[in-house]
Amino acid sequence: YSIWSRKEAYIKATGLGVSRGLDHFDVSAAPAEAHLLADRSQDRRTETWALHDLVLEPGYSGALAVDSVDATLIALTVAPGILSC
């Protein structure tokens, strides 16, 4: 599921949408290395993109794609019950 999450994160970040298809770009399959390998659709430069796998509860998969390799990812945890009214 990590590959699907990486692909979905990238396609949403580009604004093209899943209906555009998932076969025009490639992401890494290695569990510890989230990378955009190629995008053949619009000659996008892959080196400007960063992919990050999200650490979620067991059984869930998520990823974040951002068009900046210098972006800082900060993860916050919300205490249970803090959002309930």
C-alpha positions as CSV (number, residue, x, y, z in Angstrom):
1,Y,0.0,0.0,0.0
2,S,2.9,2.4,0.4
3,I,3.4,2.6,-3.4
4,W,-0.2,3.4,-3.9
5,S,-0.1,6.0,-1.2
6,R,3.0,7.6,-2.7
7,K,1.4,7.7,-6.2
8,E,-1.9,9.1,-4.8
9,A,0.0,11.8,-2.9
10,Y,1.9,12.9,-5.9
11,I,-1.0,12.9,-8.3
12,K,-3.1,15.0,-5.9
13,A,-0.2,17.4,-5.3
14,T,0.2,18.0,-9.0
15,G,-3.5,18.8,-9.3
16,L,-3.9,16.4,-12.2
17,G,-6.2,14.0,-10.3
18,V,-6.4,10.2,-10.3
19,S,-8.5,10.2,-13.5
20,R,-5.4,11.3,-15.4
21,G,-3.9,7.8,-14.7
22,L,-1.1,6.4,-12.6
23,D,1.1,5.0,-15.4
24,H,2.8,8.2,-16.5
25,F,5.0,8.5,-13.4
26,D,7.0,6.2,-11.2
27,V,7.7,6.2,-7.4
28,S,10.2,4.1,-5.5
29,A,9.1,0.7,-4.1
30,A,11.6,0.5,-1.4
31,P,10.0,0.6,2.1
32,A,12.4,3.2,3.6
33,E,13.0,5.3,0.5
34,A,10.1,7.4,-0.8
35,H,11.2,9.1,-4.1
36,L,9.6,10.3,-7.3
37,L,11.6,8.4,-10.0
38,A,10.1,9.8,-13.2
39,D,7.2,11.8,-14.6
40,R,6.7,11.4,-18.3
41,S,3.5,13.4,-18.6
42,Q,4.7,17.0,-18.6
43,D,8.5,16.8,-18.4
44,R,8.3,17.5,-14.6
45,R,11.7,17.6,-12.9
46,T,11.7,14.8,-10.4
47,E,14.5,16.3,-8.3
48,T,12.4,19.2,-7.1
49,W,9.8,16.8,-5.5
50,A,10.0,15.2,-2.1
51,L,7.9,12.2,-1.0
52,H,7.4,11.3,2.6
53,D,5.8,8.2,4.1
54,L,3.5,9.0,7.0
55,V,3.8,7.0,10.2
56,L,0.2,5.9,10.9
57,E,-1.6,3.3,13.0
58,P,-1.0,-0.4,12.0
59,G,-3.1,-1.3,8.9
60,Y,-3.0,2.2,7.4
61,S,-0.7,3.8,4.8
62,G,-0.2,7.4,3.9
63,A,2.3,9.7,2.1
64,L,2.9,13.3,1.5
65,A,4.2,14.9,-1.7
66,V,5.6,18.4,-1.9
67,D,7.3,20.3,-4.7
68,S,10.2,21.3,-2.6
69,V,13.1,19.1,-1.4
70,D,13.8,21.7,1.2
71,A,10.4,21.5,2.9
72,T,10.4,20.6,6.6
73,L,7.9,18.0,7.6
74,I,6.6,18.4,11.2
75,A,4.3,15.7,12.6
76,L,1.9,16.6,15.4
77,T,-0.1,14.2,17.5
78,V,-3.5,15.3,18.8
79,A,-4.3,14.0,22.3
80,P,-7.4,11.8,22.4
81,G,-10.5,13.7,23.3
82,I,-9.1,17.2,22.5
83,L,-11.3,17.6,19.5
84,S,-14.5,16.4,21.1
85,C,-17.0,19.0,22.1
